[in-house]
């Protein structure tokens, strides 16, 4: 009897989808044909709806002609079962933002973002994104690629229920640099509200809810929730029982954060002060 899919299978499936679409540029039908798989089997694998073996991953990566060095490295990491496995790591030419995270976001029906020091990536303007990349210490030649990856992720807005809890500190931190850039970012948040996106501000200096890392809680129609947690130098995913504390934080922020109307008021006041 085949094993039931686990959280690991959802992560691997999302990463396989990222490799297929971003690295080797194959449609699902083309990729399944190369591997001599039924398309439905590949679809279920990418969506994390079936348990996937190391041998199956090897078959797919070989059939898709992923370069040998990349293929061997990924499979070795998968075999040793490192806690930060191959599915958490970007491949050359595949920005992490459009890898597993983008695949997850495309399958979700609800996303809840909690952002502490910066505007969440799905709501950033170009100037803010570049300012964040620069503050992260990344090489300037990667800024445009990073922005295009982020812009691509933003295309999910309008197709999924999205709510953003943003700290007041993030609103007041001028990553965009110039006054015009900061004003454009604040206006972008107001425009997001106008498009039906929920944006709520976490008051500055509040002491009722503590969270140490920004995260995105992702809920799916036919699978358990997954949380993407950002940390210095990267990110990781949590699932199953480990999701519970994050869901609790979201519930508590729902009671603490300013309403949509109050959020709009504070953003307008910040814009007037620029």
Secondary structure, DSSP 8 states (H G I E B T S, - for coil): ------HHHHHHHHHHHHIIIIIS---HHHHHHHHT--HHHHHHHHTT-S---HHHHHHHHHHTT--HHHHHHHHHHHHHT-SS-GGGS--TT--GGGTHHHHHHHHEEEEEEEESSS--GGG--HHHHHHHHHHTT--GGGHHHHHHHHHHHHTTBTTBEEEEEEEHHHHH--TT-SHHHHHHHHHHHHHHHHTT-EEEEE-TT--S---SS-EEEEEESSS--EEEEEETTEEEEEEGGGGHHHHHHHHHHHHHS--HHHHHHHHHHHHHT-
